[in-house]
């Protein structure tokens, strides 16, 4: 076994991986997501444990907390999101934000992805969930999700929803853990030669993760 470990990996395998990544980055790739929603009566947030963590809600650029190195490059985008009326939710450790989620309390339009989501009174669309990789293993992601639900309850939100990639096992499972359910809307993203477009369709039942048997889209 020790000798086998010294055998270098197949160079053709490395080449295929590189070509596959180049194809996906510059020629074509696609992804499939579902919309998960949570209504006030479904929430299973609880109090949980937040040892060593603190939280900040930001509605203007001046209220943004210090960002960890992993998030620091997004500071200009976060400032723009505040100016656009979005609400930023941050989880902090040692005084620096190690994760965030954003809320739209009115209709959300993303020109880059060509997506539009109608947000009615009493609703919130959540997006841009980011948690520093090392923090994910320490429970920061769960704490952030729990905080987001408490904030939305305080704001009087009756329904919150967001788009989850069917390949993103962690995000899907965390939201299901807190009471989110699929609401029958599928979102497909297509990238061709650096152009992106989106197709939204409906389905019945539960699609689940990509490796989970579910309902057929119609």
N, C-alpha and C positions, 0 to 999 in steps of 0.2 A: 504494500500500500504506500509506503514511504517513497519507493522508487517511482511509482505511478504519479505521485504528486509532483515529481520533478519534470515530468514530460510537458513541454510547452503546449499551449492550446493550439488548435488547428488554425493556421494563418488564414485559410479560406473561410472559416467561420467568422473570424474577426472582420475580414473583408466584406462578407455578406451583411454583417451587422452595420458596418459603416455605410455601405451602399443603401441599406434599408432606411437608416436614419437620414441620409442625404435626400432620398426620395421623399420621405415624409416631410422633411423641412422645406424642400424647394419645389416639389412637383405635386404630389397629391397625398392627402390624408383625410380621414373622416372620424367623427366621434358621435356617440349617441348618448343622450341624457334623458332623464325623466324629471318632471316637476313633483317635488314633495311638498306637502302642505301640512300645517298643524293648526288646528282650531283650539280656542281657549280651553274647551272642555276635554281635549285630548292630552294636554301637556302633562308630562311626567318629569318635571325638572327636579323637584326636591331641593334641599339645601346643599347637600354635597359637602366636600371638604376643599377649602381654598388656601391651605397653609402655604405661606410664603408668596401668595399672589395678591394683587390688587387690580382694580378695574377703573377704567375711565370711559366716559361717553363724551364724544366730541362732535359739536355741531358747527364749529367755525375753525379756520386754520390756526388761530392763536391758541386753541384749546387742545391741539394735538399733543400727545405725550412724547417724550424722548423715545426714539425707536432703536431697537437692537440692530447690530450690523446687518443681519439678514434682511431686515425690513427697510433699512435706511435709504436705499435707492428709490423707494416708492414715495418718499416724502412729498415731492412735487405733485404726484398724482393724487395723494390723499388730500392735499390742500385744495386741489381743483374739485375734488368730490365734495368737500365741505362747502365750497362756494356754490356748487350746484344744488345745495339743499339736502345732501345725503347725511346720514347719521353714522358716525364711526364708533364702533365698540371695540375697546382694547383691553387685553389682559397683560399685566405687567409683572415682571419679576426683577427684583433689585432696582426698581425705579425706571426700567426700560420696557417698552412694549415688545412682547415676544409673540403676539398674535393679534388678529383683528377680524372683524366682520363688519359689513356695511349694510345699512338699511335704506331703502327708498320708500318714503311714505306717500309718494304720488307717482304717476306714470313714469316708468323707467325706460329710457331709450339709449341703446349702446350703438352708435354709428359704426364702430369698428367691426362688431360682430353682426350688425344688421338685425339686432333683436329689439323687440318692443314688448313690454309687459304692462298691461293695464293694472293699476293699483287703485282700488276703490276705497272710499272712506272706511276706516276701521281695519284696513289691511296694511301689510308691510311686505315688500319684496326684499329678501336678503341675498347678498352676493359677496364675492371677494373674500371668502374665508381663507385666511392665511395663518399658519402656525409654524414657528421656527422648528425645524426638524428635531433638534434635541429636546425641545419642549413637549413634543407630541408624546414622547415616552414618559414624561413626568406628569401627565394628566392635564396639561394646559389647554388642550383642545376641548376636553370635556368641560372644564371649568368655563371656558369661553362660551360654549354652547348653552350651558346652564345660565350664565349671566345674560346672554342675549334673550333668552326666553323670559327671564325676570324683568328686563327692561321693557320688552314688548307688552308684558302684562301691565306694567306701570303706565305705559303710554295708552292703555286702553285698546290695544290691538286685539281684534277678535280672530283674525286669520293671518298667518304668515306663510310665505311660500318661497321656494327657490329651486334652482336647476342643479341637479347632481349628475355628473358623468357616471354611466353604468360601469365603468372600469374603476371608479374611485371607491373601493371597498370601504375604506376607513370613514369617509364622509357619509356615505350611505348608511352604514351601520350606526354611526353616532346619532344621526337624525332619527332613524327608526327607534333607537333606544329611548329618545325623549318624546316619542309619540307621533312623529311625522308619518304620513301615509302618502302613497302615490295617488295623484288625482286625475290620471288618465290623459296626461299631455306629454308627448314625446318630442324632444328637440334634437335635430340632427344638424351638426356643423360639417361643412365641406370646405376644404382648402385646396385650391388648384392654382399653381403658379403664383402664390402669395395673394391670391384673391380669396375672400371668404364669403360664404353665404349660408343661410340658415333655413331649414324647413321644419315647420311645426305641424304635428298631426295628432290625432286622438287614438286611443285604444281602450279596451276594456280589461278589467282584471288587474293583475300586478305583473310587471315585467321583471322587477328585481335586478340583481346584478347580471352582468353578461354571461356568467357561468351558471346562472340559476334558471331553471325552467319557469316560464311564466306565460302570460296570456299572449295571444297573437294580436299584432297591431292590425288595425283595419284601415 
